[in-house]
């Protein structure tokens, strides 16, 4: 290999942080998060195209609704699966601070940055922001595009730690508590800082319950088996056909639905449908992630998974810029072209920016309140306990 080729390879490796793939990690976690973050970016690219008054093919709209049924529950289930492992090596106080650094700090900083840019560049974007939007950071993150997830996961984790330490409920009781939050969440949908974590706490609790059996040999064999993927695909298709036919997603998304009498009962039934369909989707992606790890294919998904947090906070701004450039300067109106370009640049540019300007650069403060290297390692966004790391190394 020539010097030029080595130089290019080294530059690309640094820009995309591929050295993180060599860390002791469970590779299926990277694949799972990589799949999930692509689906998240897909959603916001599609929303931006629609707001630009460009017609989206119905097939792409339906695909977005299908992805909605499980893309965010995946993150909560995954966090719930690993919470006990994290507590086995860290105190409640230490874990709370780590979650603040990895979730709430980036939320507060980047939501402020995004709102500021949307206000300053309102003539060039399709957002409609003013100074009152800053107040949404504190109580209504649903109004801030993608950012609601970060405080929702932080709050869900804090509530979990409180319940586990103070109430010390059994697993069944913890599920019942989560289900109660889930059913009551529509009542306070207008204050999403509260309703968001209530809506998804049940998935966190389910992950916590599953953690007791997830890493057992029988469970691992189930997820690794190619027959499991063959079995789950038709189940997934049936669930999604039902989901689209009865508009479960639209009903669940509605925040202005009537919440009294028969209408509220219908809302609860619809939520239970969504819960079951979401779990089918989560199981499907879990199995697919295990298979990809076994095949060792599509490694770019691992790169996306390792950098999922950085993609999450930056992709809306990147996508808005790319869309404006293509639509207004280049004159491209094809929704498929815009969708592909948005997903590509919305996932790659945040990774490059993070690795070149943040991870070892002067902008370290954009993702962490201190300059310690462990805070800026991509692996730090999902701490992996040492026993699991050693097991992964020996099994591969």
Secondary structure, DSSP 8 states (H G I E B T S, - for coil): --HHHHHHHHHHHHHHTGGGGGSS--HHHHHHHHHHHHHHHHHHHHHHHHHTT----HHHHHHHHHHHTTHHHHHHHHHHHHHHHHHTTS-HHHHHHHHIIIIIHHHHHHHHHHHHHHHHTTTTSS----GGGGGHHHH-GGGSGGGHHHHHHHHHHHHHHHIIIII---HHHHHHHHHHHHHHGGGGTTSHHHHHHHHHHHHHHHHHHHHHHHTSHHHHHHHH-HHHHHHHHHHHHHHHHHHHHTTHHHHHH-SS---SHHHHHHHHHHHHHHHHHHHHHHHHHHHHHHHHHHHT--THHHHHHHTHHHHHHHHHHHHHHHHHIIIIII----HHHHHHHHHHHHHHHHHHHIIIIITTSTTGGGT-SS--HHHHSGGGGG---HHHHHHHHHH-
